Amino acid sequence: MLSEVEDKKDDSDTATRRQRARSIAIGLGLFFMVALFYAATIVHMGANVAKRAM
């Protein structure tokens, strides 16, 4: 009886750890994608951005 409760707790802990790891991976992927698009935009605009009249 007690082992069943421990097994459920272990399964729950494992699932929580996997979900957290997955969430962190998705967050990091999103961050790097945003950084890549930002860098690509800056490179695409080039140095002419600084030379424009304000």
Contacts in CASP RR format, 6 or more apart in sequence:
PFRMAT RR
TARGET T0000
AUTHOR 0000-0000-0000
METHOD contacts of the structure
MODEL  1
MLSEVEDKKDDSDTATRRQRARSIAIGLGLFFMVALFYAATIVHMGANVA
KRAM
END
